[in-house]
Amino acid sequence: MTVLAAHAVPRSVHAAPPAATPCAPAARLASPGEYLTFRLGGEQYGIALGAIQEIRGYQQPTRIAGAPDDVCGVLNLRGAIVPIIDLRVRFALEARIDAATVIVVVNVRGSIVGAVVDAVSDAIGLTSQDIKPPPALGGVASVEHITGIAVVDRDAATRIFILLDIEHLVSDATLQAEFTDPTA
């Protein structure tokens, strides 16, 4: 059986629901509300709309020597020097920039960080019924940055979004850990 995740799937393709998968112990489950949805590779993701400061067309950041691979560099946004993280690289996808690539600028507890994504899709309202806990992956992959899976049945199609804890992904502690040289 082919799994079609994060794409519109006609209802006629759905069979009986599979047995429930054990859920990962999420630090917190995503809350109902408005989410910005975007694409990375073939998957759709969502982050809480309240964290979004702006969406900008892609511009090449200034590289910082010794920065981790997923930190593209920095941009000067109205006088503020903002680190730019490539979420494709953070999620172990091949780095790729094209005409649809954008930088989503987020404000997390007063820290401004840019996240490079393939394309922004739309803003969507999610209810508590739309949001499911992330599945446990048996230690194979980290799900600590995933706060839920949104399953949205609208317009005769089902869409699946991976909801991210943007605060965890771009926190000062996360960035500090990446810039710290463990051999020093």
C-alpha positions as CSV (number, residue, x, y, z in Angstrom):
1,M,0.0,0.0,0.0
2,T,1.4,3.4,-0.9
3,V,1.2,6.0,1.7
4,L,0.3,9.5,0.5
5,A,1.2,12.0,3.3
6,A,0.7,15.7,3.2
7,H,-1.1,15.8,-0.1
8,A,-4.8,16.0,-1.0
9,V,-6.1,12.4,-1.1
10,P,-9.5,11.7,-2.6
11,R,-11.8,10.1,0.0
12,S,-12.4,7.1,-2.3
13,V,-8.7,6.0,-1.8
14,H,-9.2,5.6,2.0
15,A,-9.7,2.1,3.3
16,A,-10.6,1.2,6.9
17,P,-8.5,3.1,9.4
18,P,-5.4,1.2,10.5
19,A,-4.8,0.2,14.1
20,A,-3.7,3.1,16.3
21,T,0.1,3.7,16.5
22,P,1.5,4.4,19.9
23,C,1.9,8.1,20.5
24,A,5.2,9.8,21.3
25,P,5.3,11.5,24.6
26,A,5.1,15.1,23.2
27,A,6.4,17.9,25.4
28,R,3.0,19.5,24.6
29,L,0.3,18.9,22.1
30,A,-0.4,21.6,19.6
31,S,-3.3,23.9,20.5
32,P,-6.3,24.6,18.3
33,G,-5.9,27.9,16.4
34,E,-4.5,29.4,13.2
35,Y,-1.5,27.9,11.6
36,L,0.7,28.9,8.7
37,T,1.2,25.9,6.5
38,F,4.3,25.4,4.3
39,R,6.0,22.8,2.2
40,L,9.4,21.1,2.7
41,G,10.1,18.4,0.2
42,G,6.9,16.5,-0.4
43,E,5.5,17.2,3.1
44,Q,3.3,19.9,4.5
45,Y,4.1,21.5,7.9
46,G,2.4,24.0,10.1
47,I,3.5,26.5,12.8
48,A,1.3,28.7,15.0
49,L,0.5,31.9,13.2
50,G,1.1,33.9,16.3
51,A,4.9,33.3,16.0
52,I,5.1,34.7,12.4
53,Q,6.6,38.1,12.1
54,E,6.8,38.2,8.3
55,I,7.2,36.2,5.2
56,R,10.0,37.3,2.8
57,G,11.1,36.3,-0.6
58,Y,14.4,34.4,-0.4
59,Q,17.6,36.4,-0.4
60,Q,21.1,34.9,0.0
61,P,22.2,35.3,3.7
62,T,25.8,36.2,4.6
63,R,27.5,33.0,5.6
64,I,29.1,32.8,9.1
65,A,32.4,30.8,9.2
66,G,32.0,27.7,11.5
67,A,28.2,27.8,11.5
68,P,26.4,24.5,11.5
69,D,25.2,23.3,8.1
70,D,21.6,24.2,8.7
71,V,22.4,27.8,9.6
72,C,22.6,29.6,6.2
73,G,24.0,32.7,7.7
74,V,22.5,36.1,8.7
75,L,20.4,38.8,7.2
76,N,20.1,42.5,8.1
77,L,16.3,43.0,8.6
78,R,15.7,46.7,9.3
79,G,18.8,47.0,11.3
80,A,18.5,43.7,13.2
81,I,21.0,40.9,12.4
82,V,18.9,37.8,12.1
83,P,20.1,34.1,11.9
84,I,18.7,32.2,9.0
85,I,18.1,28.4,9.4
86,D,17.4,26.1,6.4
87,L,14.7,23.8,7.6
88,R,15.3,21.4,4.7
89,V,18.9,20.9,6.0
90,R,17.7,20.7,9.6
91,F,15.3,17.9,8.6
92,A,18.0,16.0,6.6
93,L,16.6,17.0,3.2
94,E,18.8,18.1,0.3
95,A,19.3,21.9,0.3
96,R,17.5,23.5,-2.6
97,I,16.5,27.0,-3.5
98,D,14.1,27.9,-6.3
99,A,11.6,30.7,-7.2
100,A,9.0,29.6,-4.6
101,T,11.5,29.4,-1.7
102,V,10.8,31.9,1.1
103,I,12.1,32.9,4.5
104,V,9.5,32.8,7.3
105,V,10.6,35.2,10.0
106,V,9.5,34.2,13.4
107,N,9.6,35.9,16.8
108,V,10.2,33.5,19.6
109,R,10.3,35.0,23.0
110,G,11.8,38.2,21.6
111,S,14.4,36.4,19.4
112,I,14.0,36.9,15.7
113,V,15.0,34.0,13.5
114,G,14.4,33.3,9.8
115,A,13.5,29.8,8.5
116,V,14.0,28.9,4.9
117,V,11.1,26.8,3.5
118,D,10.2,25.5,0.0
119,A,6.9,27.5,-0.2
120,V,4.2,28.9,2.0
121,S,0.8,27.3,1.4
122,D,-1.8,29.1,3.4
123,A,-3.2,29.9,6.8
124,I,-5.6,27.3,8.2
125,G,-7.7,27.2,11.3
126,L,-7.4,23.9,13.3
127,T,-9.8,22.6,15.9
128,S,-8.9,20.2,18.7
129,Q,-10.5,17.4,16.6
130,D,-8.1,18.1,13.7
131,I,-5.0,17.7,15.9
132,K,-3.6,14.2,16.8
133,P,-0.6,13.4,19.0
134,P,2.6,12.6,17.0
135,P,3.3,8.9,16.6
136,A,6.0,7.2,18.6
137,L,8.8,6.3,16.2
138,G,10.6,3.9,18.5
139,G,13.7,6.0,18.9
140,V,14.4,5.8,15.2
141,A,13.9,9.6,14.8
142,S,13.5,12.5,17.1
143,V,9.9,13.9,17.3
144,E,10.7,16.4,20.1
145,H,10.0,19.3,17.7
146,I,6.6,17.9,16.5
147,T,3.6,19.0,18.6
148,G,1.0,17.1,16.6
149,I,-0.3,15.8,13.3
150,A,-3.2,17.7,11.8
151,V,-5.7,15.7,9.7
152,V,-8.0,18.1,7.9
153,D,-11.0,16.8,5.9
154,R,-12.2,19.5,3.7
155,D,-13.4,19.9,0.1
156,A,-13.7,16.1,-0.3
157,A,-10.0,15.6,0.4
158,T,-7.9,14.8,3.4
159,R,-4.8,16.9,4.1
160,I,-2.1,16.0,6.7
161,F,0.2,18.6,8.3
162,I,3.1,18.0,10.6
163,L,2.7,20.7,13.4
164,L,6.1,22.0,14.6
165,D,7.2,23.5,17.8
166,I,8.9,26.5,16.2
167,E,10.1,27.7,19.6
168,H,12.1,24.4,20.0
169,L,13.4,24.5,16.5
170,V,14.8,28.0,16.6
171,S,15.4,28.5,20.4
172,D,18.5,30.2,21.6
173,A,19.5,27.0,23.4
174,T,19.2,25.0,20.1
175,L,21.2,27.5,18.2
176,Q,23.7,27.8,21.0
177,A,24.2,24.0,21.1
178,E,24.8,24.0,17.4
179,F,27.4,26.8,17.6
180,T,29.2,25.2,20.6
181,D,32.3,23.2,19.6
182,P,32.3,20.0,21.7
183,T,36.0,19.6,21.1
184,A,36.9,23.0,22.6
